[in-house]
Amino acid sequence: MALSGNPVLASWRDGAAKVAILDFVARVTDAGHADYVPPADRIAVFDNDGTLWAEQPLPVQAFFVLDRIRALAPQHPEWRDEQPFKAVLDGDTAGIMALGMDGLVALVMATHAGMTTEAFADLVGDWIATARHARFDRPYTDLVYQPMLDVLALLRANDFKSFIISGGGVEFMRSFSEAAYGIPAEQVIGSSIVTNYIVEDGTPMLVRAAELHHYNDKEGKPVAINRHIGRRPIAAFGNSDGDFAMLEWVTSGPGARLGVLVHHDDAAREYAYDRDAGLARLVRGLDEGPARGWTIASIAKDWARVFPF
């Protein structure tokens, strides 16, 4: 059958990765094909950082955290000698990463909690509208991947419902997901902190607490998909071993399935990283993905362009 959406995957070079995506969509949307899937079950899930937009040299939300720490530092003189805040104020990125997840969580709690959900959304909106990527000197929302926008458009035109499933903060991503990707806020699932309902001076509000509710990475991703969507998706897109469990669960279901890993191997147009990439390591996916039937999409070989600009 002819797929809806024109031009179809225009930013992808002809090759096995493009064929795999087009063939899958054609089969599951053809009512006469054995692999046909009704529209209600056409669900696709996408990691965000490194899959839909750039995540190097740090994930975008990490830059938001660092900027907020610097902005709040005058109110907290004790941070000058207290880790992990000292590392931030000293510009010691390696030191921040060396503090591990506990250090990162402490930074997130200091910058994301103690305010209403509306106040946090305003902070993120103001920041994302003005912050720029150091290498490309463009707003972070310009650093979405055009080939992945093409995939989202193809799926949308063929009655798929696409969700973001990310380790990033859910309310952080919701501030830009619709404008950047065409994915509405209710189709974004991410890490979350405890939020409490309170009434103050007769006004009801939701207040963000300094306590982690759910860390949406690795095995947490399929758990969150089941909790929030209630259906097993038929397609999953990721770029690191943090997405392995999600792709494994999605592609192990019955019927036609699609698993795609974006391989960052283009230092000239973007970044090259995989096995030694710290939080964004891609080892098991590279080693096991092909035997599991997953498509490894090379940025260098499969993408005719990287960013919309």
GUZAZA-804817 format. One line per 5 residues: number of its first residue (from 0); their letters; for each residue x, z, y of N, C-alpha, C. Coordinates in steps of 0.02 Angstrom, whole numbers, plus 50000, padded with zeros to 5 digits. Example, Ala and Ser with C-alpha at 12.3 -4.5 7.8 and 13.67 -1.06 7.14 Angstrom:
0> as> 50660,50390,49716,50615,50390,49775,50660,50390,49835 ~ 50642,50354,49888,50684,50357,49947,50645,50394,50002 .
***
This chain:
0> malsg> 50042,50000,49941,50000,50000,50000,50044,50000,50062 ~ 50016,49981,50119,50052,49982,50182,50046,50051,50212 ~ 50103,50080,50232,50102,50146,50262,50079,50142,50334 ~ 50045,50196,50357,50027,50201,50427,50087,50225,50466 ~ 50090,50205,50529,50147,50225,50572,50192,50166,50582 .
5> npvla> 50201,50144,50644,50240,50085,50657,50279,50093,50721 ~ 50345,50080,50723,50386,50061,50665,50399,50121,50620 ~ 50407,50109,50556,50415,50162,50507,50488,50181,50498 ~ 50505,50244,50512,50573,50270,50505,50624,50224,50539 ~ 50610,50206,50601,50652,50158,50637,50722,50184,50649 .
10> swrdg> 50732,50249,50651,50799,50277,50665,50839,50289,50601 ~ 50811,50270,50545,50847,50276,50481,50877,50208,50462 ~ 50938,50209,50437,50967,50148,50410,50938,50134,50341 ~ 50935,50070,50324,50912,50052,50257,50959,50083,50205 ~ 50931,50113,50155,50971,50146,50103,50928,50189,50059 .
15> aakva> 50959,50224,50013,50923,50263,49963,50881,50319,49993 ~ 50906,50351,50045,50869,50407,50075,50804,50382,50107 ~ 50809,50329,50146,50749,50301,50178,50699,50277,50125 ~ 50724,50244,50074,50680,50219,50021,50644,50277,49986 ~ 50681,50332,49973,50651,50389,49938,50592,50418,49977 .
20> ildfv> 50601,50424,50042,50547,50452,50084,50487,50405,50086 ~ 50501,50340,50100,50447,50291,50104,50410,50284,50038 ~ 50447,50282,49983,50416,50274,49918,50371,50334,49901 ~ 50395,50394,49916,50356,50454,49903,50290,50452,49942 ~ 50295,50438,50007,50234,50438,50049,50186,50384,50025 .
25> arvtd> 50213,50325,50007,50170,50271,49983,50133,50291,49919 ~ 50168,50323,49873,50137,50341,49809,50083,50394,49817 ~ 50096,50446,49857,50048,50501,49860,49988,50485,49905 ~ 49992,50431,49944,49935,50412,49987,49896,50352,49960 ~ 49917,50325,49903,49883,50268,49873,49832,50293,49822 .
30> aghad> 49768,50286,49840,49715,50312,49797,49715,50282,49727 ~ 49746,50224,49720,49748,50192,49655,49810,50209,49614 ~ 49854,50251,49642,49917,50268,49607,49909,50333,49569 ~ 49946,50338,49514,49943,50398,49472,49968,50460,49510 ~ 50010,50450,49562,50038,50506,49600,49996,50524,49661 .
35> yvppa> 49937,50495,49668,49896,50507,49727,49882,50582,49737 ~ 49886,50603,49800,49873,50672,49818,49819,50672,49873 ~ 49765,50709,49865,49713,50711,49917,49742,50739,49982 ~ 49716,50718,50039,49742,50740,50104,49749,50815,50111 ~ 49703,50853,50085,49705,50926,50092,49768,50957,50062 .
40> driav> 49797,50923,50012,49857,50948,49979,49921,50915,50003 ~ 49916,50872,50053,49976,50838,50079,50009,50884,50131 ~ 50047,50931,50106,50080,50980,50149,50155,50971,50142 ~ 50189,50968,50200,50261,50963,50202,50289,51021,50243 ~ 50347,51046,50223,50378,51103,50258,50448,51083,50280 .
45> fdndg> 50467,51106,50339,50531,51089,50369,50566,51152,50394 ~ 50628,51160,50374,50671,51208,50408,50679,51183,50480 ~ 50698,51228,50526,50706,51207,50596,50780,51196,50614 ~ 50819,51250,50617,50889,51244,50639,50930,51202,50591 ~ 50958,51148,50617,50999,51104,50576,50960,51052,50538 .
50> tlwae> 50893,51058,50537,50850,51010,50504,50810,50970,50554 ~ 50781,51004,50603,50742,50970,50655,50780,50965,50721 ~ 50827,51011,50733,50868,51007,50794,50936,51038,50781 ~ 50982,51028,50828,51051,51049,50818,51057,51125,50813 ~ 51102,51148,50770,51113,51220,50762,51186,51241,50773 .
55> qplpv> 51226,51195,50797,51296,51211,50809,51310,51209,50884 ~ 51358,51249,50909,51402,51295,50873,51369,51359,50850 ~ 51309,51373,50877,51267,51429,50855,51194,51406,50857 ~ 51151,51437,50817,51079,51422,50824,51056,51434,50895 ~ 51008,51395,50917,50985,51399,50987,50961,51469,51005 .
60> qaffv> 50926,51501,50959,50901,51568,50975,50957,51617,50987 ~ 51014,51605,50954,51072,51649,50965,51096,51645,51038 ~ 51094,51585,51066,51114,51578,51137,51064,51614,51183 ~ 51000,51612,51165,50950,51650,51202,50967,51725,51200 ~ 50984,51749,51141,51001,51820,51133,51062,51838,51176 .
65> ldrir> 51114,51797,51173,51175,51811,51212,51161,51811,51286 ~ 51121,51764,51309,51104,51762,51381,51064,51822,51401 ~ 51018,51845,51357,50978,51903,51373,51021,51967,51375 ~ 51069,51972,51330,51114,52031,51330,51152,52034,51397 ~ 51177,51977,51419,51214,51976,51482,51168,51993,51541 .
70> alapq> 51106,51969,51539,51060,51983,51593,51040,52057,51595 ~ 51035,52088,51537,51014,52158,51533,51071,52208,51539 ~ 51133,52184,51535,51192,52228,51534,51196,52276,51593 ~ 51179,52255,51655,51183,52303,51710,51139,52365,51701 ~ 51086,52358,51662,51041,52414,51649,51067,52458,51592 .
75> hpewr> 51120,52435,51558,51147,52471,51499,51223,52474,51503 ~ 51251,52516,51547,51324,52520,51553,51358,52542,51488 ~ 51321,52577,51445,51349,52599,51382,51368,52541,51336 ~ 51337,52482,51347,51352,52425,51305,51424,52401,51311 ~ 51456,52417,51366,51525,52394,51377,51572,52418,51322 .
80> deqpf> 51556,52475,51292,51600,52504,51240,51564,52512,51173 ~ 51507,52480,51166,51467,52489,51106,51455,52422,51072 ~ 51473,52418,51007,51461,52357,50969,51389,52356,50944 ~ 51358,52298,50938,51387,52231,50946,51386,52205,51018 ~ 51362,52245,51064,51354,52223,51133,51421,52209,51167 .
85> kavld> 51471,52249,51150,51538,52239,51179,51564,52169,51163 ~ 51554,52147,51101,51579,52081,51081,51545,52027,51122 ~ 51481,52035,51136,51444,51985,51176,51472,51983,51247 ~ 51479,52041,51277,51502,52045,51346,51575,52023,51354 ~ 51613,52028,51299,51683,52005,51300,51688,51930,51282 .
90> gdtag> 51632,51899,51266,51634,51828,51246,51667,51817,51179 ~ 51665,51868,51135,51699,51866,51071,51650,51842,51017 ~ 51640,51777,51012,51593,51749,50964,51613,51766,50892 ~ 51677,51761,50877,51701,51777,50809,51687,51850,50793 ~ 51695,51893,50843,51682,51964,50833,51609,51977,50820 .
95> imalg> 51565,51940,50853,51493,51947,50842,51476,51930,50770 ~ 51500,51872,50748,51485,51850,50680,51514,51897,50628 ~ 51572,51927,50643,51604,51973,50596,51564,52036,50585 ~ 51520,52052,50632,51479,52112,50626,51422,52104,50576 ~ 51411,52041,50555,51362,52028,50503,51290,52034,50525 .
100> mdglv> 51245,52035,50475,51174,52034,50490,51151,52096,50528 ~ 51180,52154,50514,51159,52215,50549,51174,52209,50624 ~ 51231,52180,50641,51248,52170,50711,51201,52122,50745 ~ 51185,52067,50710,51139,52017,50738,51070,52046,50748 ~ 51046,52085,50700,50980,52116,50706,50978,52163,50765 .
105> alvma> 51032,52201,50776,51035,52247,50833,51029,52209,50899 ~ 51061,52152,50903,51058,52111,50964,50987,52084,50974 ~ 50957,52062,50920,50888,52035,50924,50840,52089,50947 ~ 50846,52148,50918,50799,52202,50936,50807,52222,51009 ~ 50869,52222,51034,50881,52241,51103,50853,52191,51153 .
110> thagm> 50843,52129,51131,50822,52076,51177,50752,52051,51164 ~ 50723,52065,51107,50658,52037,51088,50602,52089,51086 ~ 50618,52153,51090,50568,52205,51081,50554,52242,51146 ~ 50502,52286,51143,50486,52327,51200,50447,52291,51254 ~ 50412,52239,51235,50372,52200,51283,50312,52170,51248 .
115> tteaf> 50264,52147,51288,50206,52115,51258,50224,52046,51232 ~ 50181,52020,51189,50193,51952,51163,50191,51900,51219 ~ 50148,51911,51269,50145,51864,51325,50209,51866,51366 ~ 50236,51926,51378,50298,51932,51417,50356,51898,51381 ~ 50358,51907,51314,50411,51875,51277,50405,51799,51279 .
120> adlvg> 50344,51773,51272,50334,51701,51276,50355,51673,51344 ~ 50342,51711,51397,50363,51689,51463,50439,51687,51469 ~ 50473,51738,51442,50546,51739,51443,50575,51679,51408 ~ 50549,51665,51348,50575,51607,51309,50560,51542,51346 ~ 50499,51536,51372,50481,51474,51407,50525,51461,51467 .
125> dwiat> 50539,51513,51506,50583,51505,51565,50654,51487,51543 ~ 50677,51518,51490,50746,51505,51467,50753,51435,51438 ~ 50708,51414,51394,50714,51350,51361,50707,51292,51411 ~ 50674,51305,51467,50664,51253,51518,50728,51240,51558 ~ 50775,51288,51558,50834,51281,51600,50900,51282,51563 .
130> arhar> 50903,51313,51503,50966,51318,51466,50988,51250,51441 ~ 51054,51241,51438,51082,51176,51418,51136,51186,51366 ~ 51141,51137,51321,51193,51138,51269,51260,51122,51300 ~ 51311,51162,51284,51376,51155,51317,51409,51088,51303 ~ 51405,51063,51242,51439,51000,51226,51402,50940,51254 .
135> fdrpy> 51337,50938,51246,51298,50879,51266,51270,50883,51337 ~ 51274,50942,51368,51250,50953,51436,51178,50928,51443 ~ 51137,50947,51395,51066,50930,51396,51025,50990,51376 ~ 50961,50992,51396,50918,51046,51371,50917,51046,51295 ~ 50911,51106,51267,50911,51110,51194,50854,51070,51163 .
140> tdlvy> 50799,51063,51198,50743,51025,51170,50756,50950,51170 ~ 50810,50928,51202,50832,50858,51195,50870,50847,51130 ~ 50892,50902,51098,50935,50896,51039,50895,50899,50975 ~ 50834,50875,50978,50795,50864,50917,50820,50799,50885 ~ 50814,50795,50819,50839,50737,50783,50787,50682,50782 .
145> qpmld> 50803,50625,50810,50755,50569,50811,50734,50547,50741 ~ 50779,50544,50692,50756,50525,50625,50705,50573,50596 ~ 50711,50638,50613,50662,50685,50587,50596,50681,50626 ~ 50600,50664,50689,50538,50649,50726,50503,50590,50695 ~ 50542,50540,50672,50513,50482,50638,50477,50504,50573 .
150> vlall> 50508,50550,50536,50478,50575,50474,50413,50612,50490 ~ 50415,50655,50540,50354,50691,50559,50298,50643,50579 ~ 50316,50591,50616,50266,50542,50637,50237,50505,50578 ~ 50280,50487,50531,50257,50452,50470,50209,50496,50431 ~ 50226,50559,50422,50183,50604,50384,50117,50615,50421 .
155> randf> 50120,50625,50486,50059,50636,50525,50012,50577,50520 ~ 50041,50516,50522,50000,50456,50519,49969,50446,50450 ~ 49996,50482,50400,49970,50474,50332,49938,50539,50306 ~ 49908,50576,50354,49865,50633,50338,49902,50691,50305 ~ 49966,50699,50321,50002,50759,50301,49994,50812,50355 .
160> ksfii> 50000,50875,50333,50004,50931,50379,50073,50961,50372 ~ 50111,50962,50427,50181,50985,50424,50188,51054,50455 ~ 50227,51096,50422,50241,51164,50444,50316,51174,50455 ~ 50334,51213,50504,50403,51237,50512,50410,51302,50473 ~ 50461,51306,50431,50475,51367,50392,50548,51384,50406 .
165> sgggv> 50559,51431,50451,50627,51442,50477,50646,51515,50477 ~ 50712,51527,50475,50738,51594,50484,50734,51617,50556 ~ 50723,51571,50602,50717,51588,50672,50654,51628,50686 ~ 50652,51659,50744,50595,51700,50763,50533,51658,50772 ~ 50477,51679,50742,50417,51638,50743,50391,51629,50815 .
170> efmrs> 50392,51682,50855,50366,51675,50923,50413,51638,50969 ~ 50478,51640,50953,50526,51599,50990,50511,51525,50979 ~ 50502,51504,50916,50490,51434,50901,50423,51409,50925 ~ 50373,51453,50924,50306,51432,50945,50304,51412,51018 ~ 50352,51434,51057,50352,51419,51129,50367,51345,51143 .
175> fseaa> 50396,51310,51094,50415,51240,51107,50396,51193,51050 ~ 50370,51218,50994,50362,51177,50934,50315,51117,50945 ~ 50261,51128,50982,50214,51072,50991,50242,51019,51037 ~ 50274,51040,51091,50303,50991,51138,50362,50954,51107 ~ 50402,50989,51067,50463,50959,51039,50449,50917,50977 .
180> ygipa> 50403,50941,50934,50393,50909,50869,50322,50886,50855 ~ 50275,50904,50897,50205,50890,50882,50177,50937,50830 ~ 50210,50994,50818,50186,51043,50769,50157,51102,50807 ~ 50091,51115,50801,50060,51169,50839,50084,51237,50817 ~ 50073,51287,50861,50098,51354,50849,50075,51384,50783 .
185> eqvig> 50013,51369,50764,49986,51399,50703,50018,51370,50639 ~ 50058,51317,50647,50093,51288,50589,50168,51303,50592 ~ 50185,51359,50624,50254,51383,50627,50259,51450,50592 ~ 50303,51455,50544,50314,51517,50506,50388,51534,50512 ~ 50403,51595,50535,50472,51615,50545,50481,51689,50535 .
190> ssivt> 50541,51712,50551,50554,51784,50549,50512,51819,50602 ~ 50496,51882,50589,50452,51917,50636,50472,51990,50641 ~ 50456,52020,50699,50466,52091,50707,50398,52124,50709 ~ 50397,52190,50698,50334,52227,50697,50301,52221,50766 ~ 50236,52207,50766,50197,52203,50827,50138,52250,50823 .
195> nyive> 50128,52290,50874,50075,52340,50874,50022,52325,50926 ~ 49960,52340,50908,49904,52333,50954,49894,52399,50991 ~ 49895,52397,51057,49883,52457,51096,49835,52440,51153 ~ 49804,52492,51179,49760,52485,51238,49788,52530,51292 ~ 49807,52502,51347,49838,52539,51402,49797,52528,51466 .
200> dgtpm> 49772,52583,51493,49730,52580,51553,49671,52531,51543 ~ 49643,52533,51483,49586,52491,51468,49603,52419,51451 ~ 49668,52402,51450,49688,52333,51435,49718,52329,51365 ~ 49688,52290,51320,49718,52282,51253,49777,52234,51256 ~ 49828,52250,51216,49888,52207,51216,49924,52214,51150 .
205> lvraa> 49966,52165,51135,50010,52166,51077,50080,52178,51102 ~ 50112,52230,51075,50179,52250,51098,50228,52243,51040 ~ 50284,52212,51054,50335,52198,51004,50380,52260,50996 ~ 50388,52283,50934,50427,52343,50920,50496,52324,50894 ~ 50544,52370,50900,50613,52357,50878,50621,52371,50804 .
210> elhhy> 50583,52334,50764,50584,52342,50691,50570,52275,50658 ~ 50613,52256,50612,50605,52192,50577,50546,52195,50530 ~ 50503,52146,50533,50445,52141,50489,50459,52097,50429 ~ 50486,52037,50441,50501,51990,50387,50559,51945,50408 ~ 50610,51940,50365,50665,51894,50378,50653,51832,50336 .
215> ndkeg> 50638,51777,50369,50613,51718,50335,50670,51670,50316 ~ 50711,51690,50270,50766,51647,50247,50772,51655,50171 ~ 50804,51605,50140,50817,51605,50069,50752,51618,50030 ~ 50752,51669,49985,50693,51681,49944,50632,51701,49985 ~ 50644,51723,50047,50588,51740,50090,50546,51681,50111 .
220> kpvai> 50575,51620,50108,50537,51562,50131,50479,51544,50085 ~ 50489,51536,50019,50430,51522,49977,50379,51578,49977 ~ 50402,51640,49984,50356,51697,49988,50311,51689,50050 ~ 50342,51672,50107,50304,51664,50169,50258,51604,50166 ~ 50280,51550,50135,50237,51491,50127,50173,51509,50089 .
225> nrhig> 50183,51545,50034,50125,51565,49994,50079,51611,50033 ~ 50109,51658,50071,50070,51707,50108,50029,51674,50164 ~ 50060,51627,50200,50029,51601,50260,49991,51535,50249 ~ 50013,51494,50201,49981,51430,50190,49933,51432,50131 ~ 49953,51465,50078,49909,51472,50020,49908,51412,49974 .
230> rrpia> 49948,51362,49988,49955,51303,49945,50030,51289,49937 ~ 50049,51263,49879,50118,51243,49870,50128,51174,49901 ~ 50173,51167,49949,50185,51101,49980,50210,51051,49928 ~ 50205,50987,49946,50231,50935,49901,50295,50904,49928 ~ 50316,50923,49988,50379,50897,50016,50413,50951,50056 .
235> afgns> 50479,50955,50051,50518,51005,50086,50582,50975,50113 ~ 50600,50993,50175,50659,50967,50208,50701,51026,50233 ~ 50765,51026,50216,50810,51078,50239,50879,51051,50252 ~ 50928,51097,50263,50996,51074,50274,51049,51123,50250 ~ 51028,51180,50224,51078,51229,50202,51053,51265,50140 .
240> dgdfa> 51097,51307,50112,51078,51344,50053,51025,51397,50069 ~ 51015,51412,50133,50960,51454,50152,50892,51423,50138 ~ 50893,51357,50126,50831,51320,50111,50825,51306,50036 ~ 50874,51327,49996,50876,51309,49925,50813,51333,49889 ~ 50795,51396,49898,50737,51423,49862,50673,51387,49882 .
245> mlewv> 50668,51369,49945,50608,51332,49968,50604,51264,49933 ~ 50659,51227,49933,50658,51161,49900,50648,51169,49825 ~ 50678,51219,49795,50671,51231,49723,50598,51244,49705 ~ 50565,51287,49743,50496,51304,49729,50450,51245,49741 ~ 50460,51210,49796,50417,51153,49812,50423,51098,49760 .
250> tsgpg> 50484,51081,49741,50494,51023,49697,50483,51040,49623 ~ 50474,51103,49607,50462,51121,49536,50388,51119,49519 ~ 50345,51105,49568,50273,51100,49555,50256,51036,49518 ~ 50194,51032,49495,50173,50972,49458,50162,50912,49504 ~ 50164,50853,49476,50150,50792,49514,50210,50770,49556 .
255> arlgv> 50197,50722,49601,50250,50694,49642,50276,50746,49692 ~ 50341,50750,49699,50373,50799,49742,50432,50766,49779 ~ 50446,50791,49839,50502,50766,49878,50542,50824,49906 ~ 50608,50823,49893,50653,50872,49922,50709,50834,49958 ~ 50721,50851,50021,50772,50816,50061,50817,50868,50095 .
260> lvhhd> 50882,50858,50088,50931,50899,50123,50969,50856,50173 ~ 50970,50876,50236,51008,50842,50287,51081,50865,50282 ~ 51127,50818,50272,51198,50834,50266,51234,50818,50331 ~ 51260,50870,50363,51294,50861,50427,51367,50839,50415 ~ 51378,50775,50420,51444,50746,50405,51465,50697,50459 .
265> daare> 51442,50707,50521,51456,50660,50575,51481,50698,50636 ~ 51546,50711,50637,51576,50749,50692,51576,50710,50757 ~ 51574,50644,50753,51577,50603,50814,51512,50607,50853 ~ 51456,50600,50819,51391,50599,50853,51358,50667,50856 ~ 51377,50713,50810,51348,50779,50809,51400,50830,50786 .
270> yaydr> 51394,50856,50725,51443,50903,50698,51452,50889,50623 ~ 51509,50907,50596,51521,50901,50525,51533,50970,50496 ~ 51490,50991,50450,51497,51057,50419,51456,51059,50355 ~ 51480,51095,50307,51441,51106,50246,51466,51169,50209 ~ 51519,51162,50168,51538,51216,50123,51566,51278,50157 .
275> dagla> 51595,51270,50215,51627,51327,50249,51593,51343,50315 ~ 51527,51335,50317,51491,51339,50381,51458,51407,50394 ~ 51480,51460,50360,51452,51525,50374,51378,51529,50360 ~ 51338,51545,50411,51266,51552,50401,51232,51487,50382 ~ 51265,51430,50395,51234,51365,50381,51268,51330,50322 .
280> rlvrg> 51295,51368,50275,51331,51340,50219,51286,51296,50175 ~ 51313,51239,50154,51278,51196,50107,51326,51184,50049 ~ 51319,51223,49996,51361,51218,49937,51318,51203,49875 ~ 51274,51250,49861,51232,51242,49801,51188,51181,49807 ~ 51163,51167,49867,51121,51108,49877,51158,51044,49863 .
285> ldegp> 51221,51039,49886,51261,50980,49873,51276,50973,49799 ~ 51292,51029,49766,51313,51028,49696,51255,51016,49648 ~ 51197,51045,49662,51141,51043,49615,51085,50996,49637 ~ 51082,50980,49702,51026,50941,49727,51014,50875,49693 ~ 51066,50832,49686,51054,50767,49654,51025,50772,49584 .
290> argwt> 51050,50819,49543,51024,50826,49475,50952,50851,49475 ~ 50931,50884,49528,50863,50908,49534,50817,50854,49564 ~ 50846,50796,49580,50806,50742,49607,50798,50745,49683 ~ 50836,50789,49716,50831,50794,49788,50871,50738,49822 ~ 50849,50719,49879,50884,50668,49919,50931,50702,49967 .
295> iasia> 50995,50682,49966,51044,50707,50014,51050,50655,50069 ~ 51024,50670,50128,51024,50623,50183,51086,50634,50227 ~ 51132,50586,50225,51193,50589,50264,51180,50568,50336 ~ 51197,50611,50384,51188,50591,50454,51232,50531,50469 ~ 51293,50531,50445,51340,50476,50460,51316,50410,50431 .
300> kdwar> 51289,50411,50371,51272,50349,50336,51198,50329,50343 ~ 51154,50378,50347,51082,50363,50343,51046,50361,50410 ~ 51076,50390,50461,51042,50393,50526,51072,50342,50574 ~ 51032,50295,50597,51056,50245,50645,51067,50276,50713 ~ 51029,50328,50728,51039,50366,50790,51026,50439,50772 .
305> vfpf> 51052,50485,50812,51044,50555,50798,50992,50587,50844 ~ 51001,50581,50909,50956,50611,50959,50914,50559,50994 ~ 50858,50578,51023,50818,50529,51061,50855,50496,51117 ~ 50904,50531,51147,50941,50501,51203,50997,50456,51180 .
***
